[in-house]
């Protein structure tokens, strides 16, 4: 890790731990199909969000209380333009924050959507971990 203070390193690790747990839960639902694909889609979005917030913390940027992955991307691009490599994945994942949680006019997502969401989140994870190792 970069030369961060102990408190900053601890906070980065907390973001990583929470993201990792979301990933474990998303993968479990996807693998065992012991839930609904919406669960994997939502947890994949959450996983990516937390990895991005770990990266913001690593770069000593303020972590906004937002769930919009494209907004987080915009903040990160200013310090690491390579984040743009994730744009397509973040766009895919961004749609799962609200639509997976509430009934109404939102679509039901399929297992194919769930796999796509999980794979996108894993690419975000791999990117972030490469940056902060």
Phi and psi in degrees as a GROMACS rama.xvg file:
@    title "Ramachandran Plot"
@    xaxis  label "Phi"
@    yaxis  label "Psi"
@TYPE xy
-61.7188  171.707  UNK-2
-75.3712  70.2748  UNK-3
-97.5218  155.613  UNK-4
-66.4341  162.646  UNK-5
-58.8254  -41.0084  UNK-6
-63.6248  -40.9187  UNK-7
-66.3015  -42.6449  UNK-8
-62.6874  -38.5622  UNK-9
-64.2066  -42.7698  UNK-10
-66.7043  -40.4301  UNK-11
-58.1707  -46.4749  UNK-12
-63.5228  -36.1786  UNK-13
-64.1714  -44.3396  UNK-14
-58.9686  -44.4911  UNK-15
-63.4744  -40.4452  UNK-16
-64.5166  -44.5014  UNK-17
-64.5431  -41.2872  UNK-18
-63.2853  -43.2425  UNK-19
-59.4308  -43.7935  UNK-20
-63.7295  -41.3227  UNK-21
-59.7242  -40.4463  UNK-22
-63.8071  -42.1883  UNK-23
-60.8581  -43.7243  UNK-24
-67.227  -42.4151  UNK-25
-61.1456  -44.7084  UNK-26
-65.6101  -38.4914  UNK-27
-62.0304  -46.7935  UNK-28
-61.6414  -44.748  UNK-29
-65.0608  -43.9733  UNK-30
-70.2623  -45.9692  UNK-31
-95.5197  -10.8189  UNK-32
49.1112  43.8935  UNK-33
-98.5321  27.1809  UNK-34
-162.657  -152.399  UNK-35
-109.991  147.357  UNK-36
-56.4287  -28.9535  UNK-37
-56.4904  -34.844  UNK-38
-63.0052  -44.6054  UNK-39
-65.2526  -41.0224  UNK-40
-61.5217  -47.4933  UNK-41
-63.657  -48.2922  UNK-42
-65.0005  -31.1517  UNK-43
-66.959  -41.358  UNK-44
-61.9266  -44.1446  UNK-45
-63.706  -40.822  UNK-46
-58.5412  -50.3836  UNK-47
-62.3469  -42.5783  UNK-48
-57.8664  -45.637  UNK-49
-70.0458  -36.0946  UNK-50
-64.5031  -41.6504  UNK-51
-63.5343  -37.9218  UNK-52
-69.8181  -31.3557  UNK-53
-63.3815  -41.0252  UNK-54
-67.3459  -40.154  UNK-55
-58.3912  -44.0806  UNK-56
-63.5279  -41.7206  UNK-57
-57.8282  -41.6674  UNK-58
-84.4579  7.43175  UNK-59
60.208  39.404  UNK-60
-102.421  151.639  UNK-61
-63.3903  138.047  UNK-62
-99.9639  105.989  UNK-63
-72.4734  152.116  UNK-64
-87.5296  70.3659  UNK-65
-131.327  162.062  UNK-66
-116.621  1.92782  UNK-67
-80.0205  108.224  UNK-68
-65.4671  -29.707  UNK-69
-72.3744  -30.5734  UNK-70
-67.9564  -41.8767  UNK-71
-64.1204  -39.3051  UNK-72
-58.8867  -45.0464  UNK-73
-59.0085  -42.0124  UNK-74
-65.7408  -44.0651  UNK-75
-69.7812  -33.8641  UNK-76
-58.2354  -31.301  UNK-77
-63.4675  -28.9804  UNK-78
-107.322  -19.6726  UNK-79
-149.518  88.6617  UNK-80
-56.6292  -22.2261  UNK-81
-63.4776  -16.9614  UNK-82
-58.0512  -25.913  UNK-83
-60.139  -20.5494  UNK-84
-59.8427  -23.2918  UNK-85
-91.6825  -0.35373  UNK-86
-53.6609  -46.5524  UNK-87
-62.7277  -44.1822  UNK-88
-63.2906  -41.6608  UNK-89
-66.9449  -35.5817  UNK-90
-64.7561  -43.5669  UNK-91
-59.7082  -50.5276  UNK-92
-69.2899  -30.9744  UNK-93
-59.299  -30.6775  UNK-94
-73.9569  -10.7925  UNK-95
-92.5449  -4.8987  UNK-96
-69.3759  -51.4276  UNK-97
-89.1184  -47.0802  UNK-98
-63.0302  -21.7438  UNK-99
-88.5379  -9.30638  UNK-100
-107.08  -17.0774  UNK-101
-130.635  142.862  UNK-102
-75.7869  169.228  UNK-103
129.434  -133.589  UNK-104
-85.3682  14.6238  UNK-105
-90.2259  149.285  UNK-106
-74.6411  155.855  UNK-107
-86.4217  132.592  UNK-108
-92.1144  151.511  UNK-109
-96.3389  172.173  UNK-110
-65.1092  -30.5672  UNK-111
-63.7044  -44.0835  UNK-112
-60.4475  -41.6399  UNK-113
-62.9197  -42.3345  UNK-114
-65.7804  -42.1885  UNK-115
-61.2198  -43.0871  UNK-116
-64.5819  -45.9111  UNK-117
-62.5111  -44.7796  UNK-118
-62.9173  -38.0141  UNK-119
-63.8743  -42.0962  UNK-120
-65.3531  -36.7001  UNK-121
-64.8654  -37.5308  UNK-122
-65.692  -37.9316  UNK-123
-62.7782  -47.241  UNK-124
-55.6428  -50.6999  UNK-125
-60.1873  -41.0835  UNK-126
-60.7361  -50.7007  UNK-127
-63.4744  -46.9623  UNK-128
-62.7492  -34.1967  UNK-129
-64.4887  -36.8564  UNK-130
-71.2787  -38.553  UNK-131
-100.432  0.545733  UNK-132
